[in-house]
Amino acid sequence: MSDRMEGPVVTRRGQVETGSTTDQRLLDSRGPSDWVHTDPWRVLRIQSEFVEGFGALAEIGPAIAVFGSARTPADHPHYAVAEAAGRKLVEAGFAVITGGGPGAMEAANKGACEAGGISVGLGIELPFEAGLNQWVDKGINFRYFFARKTMFVKYAQGFVVLPGGIGTLDELFEALTLVQTQKVTSFPIVLIGTAYWQGMFDWLRETVLAEGKINASDLDMMVVTDDIDEAVALMVAAREGRWPTPAPERPE
């Protein structure tokens, strides 16, 4: 079955419309000047996404966002790691929030759901992904990326990041930017999979840091591990106020 999520609306079969997404129509400035007349009305739709998100997530309690590739197959070791992460986070008293899609996101939702916890999915309207996975108990589908990203940071107390692609890297570096600029504090970011992430760390250290584009303390904003229990323990430490509030060095 081919599903298409258009904000909170799901369409199937003959009702599926192909073409651009809401985000694309907002951000693509090329074309006729009718945007002058339609953009003020879009503000109301954007506002409604924030209202829906705030209303749906306000009571979920302490939560951790788990990110990872939508392309992770169910028989891949990364799927099992994501499922275990979801389960152990619930056992530690957290709700689990994912992007609601397939792959590693589905696995984390599955682990949380089967452990009896709150399994949340924040989906996004895309031309090539269909709806929320079956293990999401509380789901919201967004039209606008920026509204969705706000919900991740506002309602998660930390990020667990599994191997992933562009979307995963986007969420990771946005979180790092918010921590570096002290927009969020006491916010642990744990990357699981040393073999996968080591090349990125080497590049950040040997190229970006070496050329003075970041400070050495910026690398301390992330912890990389293969131990799920360690990742969960760091989230618990943050919840209990034992995670250091960052005080980034300022460039001279």
N, C-alpha and C positions, 0 to 999 in steps of 0.2 A: 504494500500500500504506500502511495506517495503522499505524504503530508506536507503542508506548507504552513508555517506559523507566520502570521502577519500581526505583530503585536500580540494581544491576548486572544486573537482569533485564529482558529485552525481551519484550513480548507483541505479537502480531499477530492480525488478523482476529477470530475469535470469542472469543479469549482476552483481548481488551482490555476492561478494566473501567473504566467511567466513574465519576466521583465525586471525592472529595477526594484531596489528595496527603499524603504522610507528614508533610511540614513543617506543613501546615495542621492535621492532626490533633494534632500536638505543641503548636502554639502557640494553637490555638483553645480557650480555657478554658471556653466555654459548653457546656452539655449535662450529662449524668449524671456522677456522681462516680466512675465506674469508672476515671478517669485515675489515681486514688490507687493502684490496683493495677497499672496497665499502665506507668506512667512509669519505675519502676525497671528494667523489662526493656528499655525503649527505650534506656537508657544503654548496654546491651551492643551494640545496633545502631549507636548513635552511635560508640562506641569502635571498632567494626569498620570504619567508614568512615575514621576516622583511620589505623588500621593499614593498610588497603588502600592509601590514598593515599600514606602514607609509604613503603610497600614498593615501590609502582609507580614513584615519582618520584625516589627517592633517587639513582639512577645516571644521570639524564639530563644532568647537567653544567650549565654556565651556561645560563640560559634567560630569555627575555623574554615577558611576557604581552601579547597583542594583543587589545584590546577594540574592539567596534564593533557596529553594529545588525544584528540577525538579519533585518531587513526590507530590507536592501540587495540589490537585484536584480543578477544577474550582468552585465547590460549597463550598470550605473551606474558612473560614474567612481570612486566610492568603493570599489567592488569591485576595480578595477584597482589602486588605491593600496594596499589591504590585501594583495592578492596580491604586489605588489612589495615591501611591507614584510616579509612572511614570507620571501620569497626572499633579500632582502638581509641580514636578520638571520642566516639560516643561513650565508650566505657570509661573515659576520663571525664565525662560530664559535658561534652561539647555537642552542639549541633554541627552538622556538616553542610557547607554550601559549595556547590560546584556550578559550572556553566550549564549544567543540565543536559549536555549532549551525550554522544556515545563514547566508547573507548575508556580512557582513564577516568573521565567524569562519571560515566555510568558505573564503573567499578567502585568508586568512592561512595556514590549514592547507594549502591547495593550493600556495601559493608555497613553503612550507617543504618539503612532500613532494616536489615536482618538482625542488627544488634538492638533493635527497638528504639533507636534514637530519632531525632528530627533530621530528615533528609530533604534538603532544599536545592532546587535547581533554578538558576537565573538564565533563561535562554535569550537568544537574540535572533531577530529576523535575518536570515541569510538565504541566498539563492540556492545553496547546495547542501543544507542540513535540514532535517525534518524533525521538528518538535522536541519535546522533552523525553528523556528516557523513562522507562517503566518504573524505575526505583525512586523517582522523585515523589515525595509525599506532599510537599508544598512548592508549587512552581509558579513562576511569573515569566512571561515572555515579553521581552522589550523590543521596541522598534529602534531605539537610539542607544548606541554604545555608551555614550557618556552617562546616561541615566543608570544603565546597568553597572558600569564601573563604580559609580558612587555607592551603590548598594553593597558591592563586595567590600569596599573599604570601611563603610559606615558600620556594617553589621558583623564583620569578621574581626576577631582580635588577633589574627595572625594568618600567614599564608604557608601552606605546605605545597611545594612545587615539584611535581614529578616530570620526567622527561616529556618534552612537548616541542611544538613548532612555533610558528609566528605568533599565534594567539597567546600561547603560554608565555613566550618571551615578552610580549606586550604587557601582560599583567604583571610579570615579574619586575620589569624595569619601571613601570609606573609606580609600583609599590616602593621600590628603592628610591625613586625620586621624592615621593611623599615623606619617606623616613629621613632622607638626607636634608630636606628642607624643613623638617620638623612640623609638617602638616599632620602627621600621625606620630604618636609616641608610644613607647612600650609595645612595639609591634614586631614580633619575631617573624623572620622569613627563612624558612628551612627548605633546602633543596635536597631531594632524595635521589641518590644515584651518582656516586662519585665518578664512575667511569664516564657517564654521560656528560656531566657538568665540568669536568676538570679542564677540558680545552678552553671553555669560556673563561674560567678563572685564570688560567695561564695567560690568555690574551689580555684580560683586564690588568693583570699584574705586570706583565712584561712589555706591554705596549701602551695601554691607556695610562696606567700609573707612572710608567717610566718616562712618558712624555709630559707628565704633570697635568694631565686632564682630570684626574681625580686625586683625592688624598688617600693615604694608606688606611685611614680610619673608615673610609667608605667600603672597603672590602669586608670590614667587620660587621656590616649590616646583614650579611648573609652567613648562614651556617650550612655546610654541605655534609651529608652523612649517608650511610647505607642502613642505618639503624632506625627503624620506625619508632621504637620505644623512646629513643633519644629525641626524635622530632616531637613526639607527644609530650614528653617531659618538659621540653622548652616552652611549649604552649601553656602547660600548666604553670610553669614558673612565671610567665607573663601575666596570667590570670591572677596569680597571688602577689603580684607586684615585685617579683624578683627578676624582672627583665630590665636591663639598664635603659633609661631614656637617653637617646643619642644626643651628643653634643658635638656635631661635626666641626672639623677644623675649617676655618675660613681661609680662602686663598689670600696670600700676601700680595 
